[in-house]
Amino acid sequence: MSSVALDASIAGGDAIRKRVLGKLRWRIVLYCFILFIINYLDRVNVGFAAIHMNKDLGLSATAYGLGAGIFFIGYIAFEIPSNMIMHKVGPKIWIARIMVTWGLLSCGMAFIQGETSFYVMRFLLGLAEAGFVPGILLYLTYWFPARDRAKATAGFMTATVLSTVIGAPISGFILSSNPTWFGFAPWQWLFILEGLPAVILGVVTFFYLVDRPQQDTRWLDAAERSWLIAELDRENRQVATVGTHDFSAIFRDYRLWLLTLIYMFNAMAVYGVVLWLPQIVRSIGGLTELQTGFVTAIPFVFAAIGLVLVSRNSDRTGERKWHTAFSALMGGVFLAASAVAPTPLTGLLLLSAAAFGVWAVLGVFWSLPTQFLTGAAAAGGLAAINGFAQIGGFAGPYLVGWIKDTTQSFTPALLTLAAGPIIAAVLCLAIQVKRTPDAQR
């Protein structure tokens, strides 16, 4: 082929890539982003409800921390089976089922009566939500080529922070408006009003999602769909020659367990902060529920910026490991500094810097396992990493509650959480992965 013809071919390929990726971002990433906002809001809104719920139900800090964290026990129990089922029955059916189930249980949180029912409902909510995050991550691998996957994942993961940016003021407003319709307290209405959208969107999801590009997609023309299918097939063949595609083999790969530990230690900080931050902010004193909501949202604005900037640079360079390690290290160091800050304002700024780093991990991290997992191994591997790593989601909130009851201070609790991302950064240096091919230079 002549150089002129080759240049024309490359230009044509770049043009169709841009068209396809643009459509995928609007059609798939944006919709999954909206779903994850609802998901994450229902997972962590207990942090706001606790401002009044703990007093009404007589829950201690330790009891609340245990109940907030026990969600992840149910989550772990059903994570891998859920993703394997989705791999067989298809994303639209299974993700729709997950959403309707968790939406109904989230509404049911309004009817808890004490410690026991609190623990039971949080466990069931975790069971219902299991498989949603790794299911979406797996779904993105069905549609996005590897070189563009970190940005797609970051676009989806940004919902974890924007759900708080959006949801914190809304939760604060619901609590401060003091709705007492039908004899329910404001914290009960918080669960009901924020749980119903999941049920509604669960039904919409069944009709909206298309499982794979091989199926009829009216929003991709024939040329675009053919290019995408060919690109994904080429990548899957490459991964299959050097990686793992058999489900039973993934548990013998040390990289899966190392990645699980990395994500677990980072998750300790993520959930320890997000499930306790409203109460930490409220402990400063002098803030209304609505003001608490707006102040709580500030660190998550920086978290969203971190997710986007780090993942974009990672996709541009094709480098994953060092981006993940540095982000985790930054998050841990600044989180420790925020614990000993001399003033609340300084603490808030340092916590915002910590959120930038800790949440930046979420976007680029998920590009690591898909460099050596494909097929059924990808379905099970992503679920295994996300599922087992939720031990950190259980440990983080519980440790904060236990330490707070023991010391009557949040300072040692934040220092304990800060150790998680720092350990994750060190572990990340031991993982052996290659650069993503065809990095955008």
N, C-alpha and C positions, 0 to 999 in steps of 0.2 A: 504494500500500500504506500502511495506517495505521501510525502510530508504534508502536502496541502490537504489531501483526503483525510489523513490522520487527524490533523488539526480540526477539520470540519466535523469529524466523527466525535472528537472530544467535546467540541463546543455544543454539538447536538445533544450529547449525553448530559452535559452540565445543565442545559436548558430544561430537559425533561425531568432531571432530578429536582431542580428548583420548583417546577410546577407541581410535581407529585408531593414533595415535602410540604409545600405551602398548603395543599389541600389536606394532607394528613394532619397537620397542626391544627387547622381550623375544624376539621371534621372529627378527629379522634382525641388529640391531646386536650383541646379546650373542653370537650364534653367530659372526659375522664377527670380533668381538673375540677370541674364543677361537682362531680360526684364525690371526689375526695374531700372537697371542702365540707360537704354535708357529713361524710364519714368521720372526718377528724373532729368536727364540731360535736357530734354525738358521742365521740369517744372521750373528749376532755372537758365537756361542759360541766361535768361533775365538780370541777375545780371552782367554778363560779357558784354552783348550787350550794357547795359546802359552806359558803359564807353564812348562810342562814340554816341550811339543812342540818349541819352538825349540831347546832344548838337545839333545834326543834326535836331531833331524834336522840340527843344525848350522846353523840359520837365523840370519842377522844381523838387526838391527833393520830395516835397509833392505829385506832380502829378505822379512821378515814383512810390513812395511808395503805392499810391492808386491803380495804375494799377497793380503793382506786387501782391498786396493783393487781388484785386477784382477777381482774379483767383479762390479764395476759396469760393466766393459767388456762382458761378456756380457749383463748386464742391459739396458744401453743398446741393444745390437744387436737384441734381439728384443722390446723394449717395445711399440712401435707396432704391428707385425704381430700380436702377441699380443692386444692390445685390440681390433683390428679383427676378428680371428677370433671373439673372444668376443661382439662385437656381433652377429655373424651366427649363430653356432651356439648361443648362449645361455650364461648364467653357470654353471649347475650342471655342465654337461659340461666346460667349459673350466677352471673353477676346480678341479674335481676332478682333471683331468689335470695341472694345474700342481702340485698338492699331492703327488700320488703320485710325480711325477718328481723334485721337489726333495727329498722325503723319502728316496728311494733314493740320490740323489747325496750327501746329507748324511751318510748312513750310510757311503757310500763314502769319505768323508774320513778314515776310520779307517785306510785302507790306503795313504796317501801315504808315499813313501819319501825325498823330498828336495825341493829347490827346484822342479824341473821338474814333478813330479807335483802339488805343492802349487799351483803356478800353474794347471795344467790343470784340476784339480778345482774350484778356486775360480771359474774362468772358466765351467765347465759348470754349476756351481751357480747362478751369476748368470743364465745363459741359461735355466735351468729355472724360476727364480723370476720371470723377467720377465713382467709383465702381471698379477701377483697384486694389487699395491696399486692401480694405476689401474683394474684390473678391479673390485675391490670399491668403489672410489670411484664408478665408473660405475654399478655395481649399486645403490648408494644413491640415485642420481638417478632410477632407475626407480621408487623407492618413496617417497622423502621429498620433500615440497614444499620450495621454496627457503627459506622462513622458518625451517624446522626443520632445515636441512641441516648447519649448522655444529655443532650439538650432536650430531647423528648421526655426523658425521665425527670429531668429538673423541672420542666414545665408542669409535669404531673405533681411532683413532690412539693412544688411551691405552694400547693394548696394546704400543706400542713402548717405553714406559717400564715398565709393569707386567711385561712379559716379563723385564726385567732385575731388577726388584724380586723377582720369583718365581724367575727362572732363575739369578741370581747365587749365592744360597745353595745352590741345587740343584747347580749346576756346581761350587761349592766343596766341597760334600759328596762328590760323585763323585770329585773329585781327591784329597780328603783320606782317603777310605775305602780308597783304593789297591786297587781290584779288579784282579786279574791273571788272571782266568779265561781259559782257552784261549790264554795267552801274550800277550794284548793289554795294553798299558799303560793307566793310568787315563785319559789324554787320548784314547785311541782309544775306550774305552767311553763317554766323554762324547759323542762324535759319534754312536755307534750308538744309545745310549739316548735321546738327544734328537732323533734323526732318525726313529725308528719311529712316533711319534704322528702325523706328517704323512702317512705312508702310510695309516694306519688312518682318520684323519679325512677323507682324500681320498675314500675309498670311501663314508663316511657322507655327505659333502657331495653326492654324486651323487643320493642319495635324499632329502636333507633340503631343499635349496634349491628355491624356486619362482622361475622366471625373472622374471615380471612380474605385476602385480596383475590383468591381464586374464585370467590363467589361473586355474584352480580353486584357491581358497585356503580350506580348511576353517576356518582360524582367523580369517577375516574373514567376517562375514555379508554378505548381498546389499547392504544399505544402506551398510555401511561401504566395501565394495569399490567401489560406484558413486560414492560421494563422493570416494574417493581417485583414481579414474580421471579423474573430471571435474576435480578440482583440478589434477592433473598435466597434463592436456590444456590447461587454461586457461593455465597457466604456460608450457608449451612454445610455445603460439601467441604469447604476449607476447614471449618471448625471440626467436622466429623473426622478428618484425617489426623488431627493433632489433639483432639479433646475427647470428652465423654458424652455419649448419647444414650447410654444404657442406664436406666434408673437404679438398678441394683449396684452399679459401680460407683455412684457418686459418694456413698458413705465411706468408701475406701480411699478417697482422694483427700489428702491432708489440707488442700487449699480450701475445701468447703468448710472444714471445721475452723480453720484460721480466720476465714472471712466471717463466720458466725460469731467468733469471739470479738472481732473488730467491731461488728455492728452492735453486738450486745453491750459492750462497754460504752459505746457512743450513745446507745439508747437509754442507758441509765441517766445520763445528763438531760437528754431530750425530754423524757417523760417526767423525770424528777422536777425539772423546771416548769414544764407546761401545766402539770397537774397541781402545782403548789404556788405558782407565781401570783395568782389573784390574792391568795391569803398572805403571801409575803408582802405584796404591795399594800394590802389593807392594814398590815401590822405597822406600817409607817405612821398611820394615824392621820385623822383630819380629812380623809377622802370619802366622798359619797360612793355608792355602788357604780353610778355612771362614770364618775371620775376614775375610779379603780379600773373600769373597763378600758378607758382610753389610755391610761398609763401602762396597763398590761400589754396593750397592743404595740407599744413602741419598739421593744426588742425584736418583735417578729417582722417589722418592716425591714430591719437590718438583716434578719435571717433570710428573707426573700431575696434581698440583693445578693447575699453570699451565694445562695443556690444558683442564681442565674449567672453571675460573673464567673464563678469557678468552673461550672459545667461548660460554659462557652469556651473558656480558655483550654479546658481539657479536650474538648472536641477539636479545637483548632490545632493543638499540638499532637493529639493522639496519645498523650501520657495520662495514666489513670492513678497509679500507685502513689506517686509523690503528691499529687493534688489532694488525694484522700488523707494521707498522713499529715501534711502540713495544716490542712483545715481542722483536723481533729486536735492537733497540738495547740493551734491558736485558740480553739474553743475552750480547751481545758485550762490553759494558762490564764485567760481573761476571766473565766468563771471563778477560778481561785482568787484572782485579784478583786473581783466584785464582792466576795464574801468579807473582805477586810477593808472595804472602801470607807474613807472617813466621813462621807456625807451621802445621803440618799441619792442626790443627783449624780455624784461620781459613780456610785454603785450601779445606777441605771445605765449610764454610758458604758461602763465596763461589761455589764450584762448584755448590752446590745452588741458589743464587739464579740463576746463569747457566742451569742446566738448566730452571728455571721459565720463563725467557723464551724460550730457544731452542726448547723443545718446544711452548710455547704457540702458536708460529707454525704448527705442523702442523695444529692443529684449525681455525683460522679461515682460513688461506690458501686451502684448497680450495673455499671459498665464492666466491672471486674469479673463477676461470675460468668457472664455470657461470652467471655473470651475463651472459656474451655468447657462450656456446657451447651448442649443443643437437644432438641427433641424432648422425649420424656424426661431425660436427665435435667433439662432446663426447667421443666414444670416442677419436678420434685426438688431440684436443687434450690431454686429461688424460694420455694415454700419452706424448705428446711432451714435455710439461712435466716429468712425473716421470722420463721416460727420459733426456732430455738433461741434466737437473739432476743426474743421478747421476755426472756428471763430478766434482762436488764430493765425492761419496762415494768416488771413486777418489783424488782429490787430497788430501783430509784425512788419511786413514791413511798414505798414502805420504809426505807431507811430514813428519808426526810422526816416522816411522821414519828418514828421511834426516837431519832436523835432530838427532834424538837421537844417531845415529851420528857426526855431524859435531861436535856440541858436548858430547856426553856429559851432556846435561841436558834435562829436559822443559820447562823454563821458556820458552825461545824458541819451542818448538813450540806451547805453549798460547797465547802471544802472537800467533803467526801464525794460529792457528785463530780467535782472537777477532776478527780483522779481517773474517772472512767475514760474520757476522751484522750487523756495523755497516754494511758495504757494502750488504747486503740491505735494511737499514732505509732508507738513502738512496735506493736504487733504487725502493723501494716508494712513495715520495712522488710519483714521476713517473707512476704508473699512473692511468688515468682510468676509474673505475667508478662505478656508481650505488649508492645504498642499496638494501638488499633491501626489496621492497614488503611492506606489512602487518607491519612489525616489531612485536614484542611490547612494548608500552609498559607 
